[in-house]
Amino acid sequence: MREQDQPLYHRNKSVLLPGVLANTIVVLGVAVIVLQLVLGIVAVSYS
């Protein structure tokens, strides 16, 4: 069973990599937006 799954896993890995990369970019983008919002709130509350 596992020997049959192995080639499929390797093929999925090469397909998954761009998806993981895209997810990382999306997460980074969201993190930047959240950071800007937090910095904006901090700037408003301190001024």
C-alpha positions in Angstrom: 0.0 0.0 0.0 2.7 2.5 1.0 4.9 1.6 -1.9 2.0 2.5 -4.3 1.4 5.8 -2.5 5.1 6.9 -2.7 5.2 7.9 -6.4 1.9 9.7 -6.0 3.3 11.6 -3.0 6.4 12.6 -4.9 4.3 13.8 -7.8 1.9 15.7 -5.5 4.9 17.3 -3.8 6.0 19.0 -7.0 2.5 20.2 -7.6 2.0 21.3 -4.0 5.1 23.5 -3.9 3.7 26.4 -6.1 0.6 26.3 -4.0 2.6 26.5 -0.7 4.5 29.4 -2.3 1.3 31.2 -3.2 -0.1 30.6 0.3 3.1 32.1 1.8 2.8 35.2 -0.4 -0.9 35.6 0.6 -0.1 35.2 4.3 2.7 37.7 4.1 0.4 40.2 2.3 -2.2 39.8 5.0 0.4 40.2 7.7 1.7 43.4 6.1 -1.9 44.8 5.9 -2.5 43.9 9.6 0.8 45.5 10.6 -0.1 48.7 8.8 -3.5 48.8 10.4 -1.9 48.3 13.9 0.7 50.9 13.2 -2.0 53.3 12.0 -4.1 52.7 15.2 -1.0 53.2 17.4 -0.1 56.4 15.5 -3.6 57.8 15.9 -3.8 56.9 19.6 -0.4 58.5 20.4 -0.9 61.7 18.4 
